[in-house]
């Protein structure tokens, strides 16, 4: 399928996220991982998708001038947007607890932007999924943090883990997007490109 169509291209995934890497494996695509240390700082006036668009493009721009003609670089960024505020990865256990407490018994947006960069052009796509949580007891939150250590996850949770099964009451939009990539949109973009 897509793997054959993309034969003349080389896909480069600039992400250390095991979940994003797994998506590409599950799509049966050949890809290479290239990582660069990027300071993920964005202008404070940016809101919601403006933040993820900015950061996904920032990560891609770090490779400016390095891409060969047949290479497609893919970068992405995910945030949890709640009460007009971006929730990134928790700094520590206390921060994770406060984030999850704030998400309890409410609905938030998970926003992911994906940037595709070649030697000659850059394209962005963005997806928003609404996630509603049941009320989470302090005990449940602490159990989750202690056992699953969600310190590498925006919003301090992984929907594919225990908390997603017991805590999430409703999802509107892409499930994969909540895990860090709107896989159907990425697949469609690459398919159209090929």
N, C-alpha and C positions, 0 to 999 in steps of 0.2 A: 504493500500500500504506500503510505507516505515515505517510508524508508527508501523505496526504490525511486520515488519521485525526487527525493533530495540527494540522490547519488552524487551529483556534481558539486554539491555544497558540503561544507564542513560546519557542523553545529558546535558552537562553544557556549557552554552554560557557565556563567560567572556567578555561581552561587555555592556556598558551603552547606546549604540546607539539605540534610539527608532526604527530607520529604520531596523537595523539588527535584533532586537527582533521581529519586525513585519514580516520579511521574514520567520522566523522560525514558527511563528503563521500561516502564509499563507501556509506554506508547511504542515500544520496540524501535526506538531511534538510536542511531550511533551518535555519540557526542563526546566532547572532550571537556574537562573542567579546568577553567583558568580563574584563579582568584587574585584579587588585589585588595589590599587594605584601604578602605575608604572611610573617612570620617563622615558619618551620616548626620550631617548638620544641615538644616534647612531654614530659610528665612521665617521668622516667627509669625508673619502675617498670613502665611499659607494655611489653607484649611482643607480637611478631608482629602479628596482625590488629588488636589494640587500638591499635597505633601508627597504622596506615593509616586506621582508622575515625576516630580522634581528629583526624588531620590533614585528612582529607577534609571532616569536619564543621567544623573550624576555618576552612577556606577558604570554606565555604558561609556560615558565620555572619558573615563580613565584609560580606555583602550584606544583613544583617538590616534590615528596614524599608524596603528599596529596591525590592523586587520588586512588580510590578503583578500584578493578579489572574490574568491569563492566562499569566504567565511561569513557566517551569520552568528553574531554575538547576541546572547539573550541574558538580560538582567531583570531583576524584579524587586519589588518592595511591597510589604504588607503592613498595614496598621489596623488597629481597632480604633474606631471613631465613636466616642461616647460622650454625651453631655458637652458637645462642642469642643472636645479635647482629644488629642491623639494619644493613644496608649500604646507604647512600644513594648520592648522586652523589659521585664522587671529587673531592678538593680539587685534585689536581695529578697529574702523570705518575707520580710515585713511589707515590702513594696508589692510583691506578688499577692499577699493576703489582701492588701487594700484595694488593689485592682479588681480581684475577684469579688470582693465584698461590694464594690461599686457596680459590677455587672449583674449581681444577684437580683432576681425578680425584675429584670428590665430587658429592653431590646437595644442592641448596638449594631453598628455597621462594621463589617470586615471589608476593607478596601485593598485590592491588589492592583498594582500597575506593572505591566511587562513592557520592556523596551527591547526592540529588535534593531540591531545596528549592523550595517554592512560598511564596506569601504566608502560607499557613496551616499548612503541615506540612513535615516533614523525614523522609526515608527513606534508609536506608543499605543497600547490598549489598556483599558482599565475596567475593572469589574467590582461591583458592590454586592455583598450578600448581607441580608438582615438576619441576625441571630438573637433569639429570645431565650433567656435563662429562667428557670424556676427559681424559687427562693433557695439559696444555698446556706446551710447552717455553717457556723464557724468551724465546727467539727469536720464537716465534709471538706471545706476549703483547706484546712490544715492537713487532713489526711491526703488530699490530692497533692499539695505542695511537697509534703514529706516523701511521698512515694513516687511521684512522677517528675519532680524537679523541673517545672516548666520555665526555666530561666532563659531559654533560647527562643521563646515564643512571644510574639506580639499579643498583648492582652493577657499574658500569663496563663494561657491554656491551649491545649491541643484538642480539637473537636473529636479526633479519632481515638482519644484516650478515655479513661474512666469518667472524667468529669463531663465529657460530651454525651456519654450514655445516660448518666444519671441527672445531669443538670440542664441539658438543652431541651426546651419544650417545642421549639419551632424554628425552621430555617426557610427563608424566602430567597431563592437564588441558588448559585452554584455551591455545592458541598466542597468540591475540590478547592475552590477559591478560599474557603475558610482555612484550608490546610496550607495555603500559600501560593496557589496558582490556578487561574481559571483555565484548566486544561483544554476544555472544548474550544475556547476562543483561540488559544495558542495553536492548537492543532489546525483549526480552520485558517488561521493567518498563514502558517507554514505551507498548508495545502495550496492556498491561493498564490503564494509566492513561487512555488514549484511549478 
